[in-house]
Amino acid sequence: MNKNITLYTTTMCPICGMVRDFLTKMNIEYKEINVDFNPIEMIKLITKTRRFSVPQTNINGEWVFGFDPVRIIEVLNAKTEAN
């Protein structure tokens, strides 16, 4: 399965930790971008999604907002079935 997953977080976000833990426990590889340390990425993120909140997870171009493990799995499975 070819996955391109990016998790956008902040340092003090407890929900971000929940998504991070879920992805790790499910052995799903991802790239994490902490927008606290990368304001340019924060501006890009807000421009793309029109949302000021984190976590935001991008899975092959599809966005999942907040901690939604069911939706993450659905998106991953949909991308797998499409390939």
Secondary structure, 3 states (H helix, E strand, C coil): CCCCEEEEECCCCHHHHHHHHHHHHCCCCCEEEECCCCHHHHHHHHHHHCCCCCCEEEECCEEEECCCHHHHHHHHHHHHHHC
